[in-house]
Amino acid sequence: MHDYRENDAIVKVLGDDDRLYSLIARGIRKIASKNAGKVQPFQYVRFFIDYQEQRTMHALRTADLIQSFRSLKEDLLKQAIAAVLCECMEKSEPQNDSFPYFLSVLTQLEQTNQPYLILSLFFAHMNREIGIEPFVDGCAGCGRSDLLCGISLQQGGFVCQGCYHERDQQYDKNDLQSFRILCKANLTHVSLLETTQSWNYEHFSMIYRFFAEYSGIPIRSVRFLTHLASL
Ligand SMILES: [Zn+2]
């Protein structure tokens, strides 16, 4: 939601047709607005709008709340993660099935006790969609599958001791294995992955580094999440 004139806001909405819409919500900043509670970030809402084919913005008339994800909003970390997810969805080109996928992401985020796992899987998915996923089936430099010792942003994936360069990140076997799992897994694996280990900010950061470097999509809200993780 972005402020727009006095009392008005522009609301960015991902539609169930996998398209992004900009809605002008008039009077939404007024205390008496009947739509205010329903037009909040990270909510599943049915909007009634004045749709005009030639326009890029449409007027919002009323809204019905379908799902509020309330417990997500009561958790500061989950809220910060949801802000990152929404900003990324807003700035990237929607794909086929973006809507059911994103609804599923928010549902899993609300339910999980491992929010960084959901966030990491989301960005691993985005990396695959954009075609910038790291190579994790061997060394990205020479292809060998033993003596792997780090991850290289420049070479695009795992690197072995021979291909390792000082600008690359060094990781132990466990971290490389976790990274590989995140790169390959999707939301159907969440309940299994929740039990195998604890997923933290560093796991997210390993995946996100590739997105930040190669997607061309700057996500400002990651800064707050990074700050939160450092406390
Ligand atoms: Zn190599």
Boltz pocket constraint, residues with backbone or C-beta under 6 A from the ligand:
constraints:
  - pocket:
      binder: B
      contacts: [[A, 139], [A, 140], [A, 141], [A, 142], [A, 143], [A, 144], [A, 159], [A, 160], [A, 161], [A, 162], [A, 163], [A, 164]]
      max_distance: 6.0
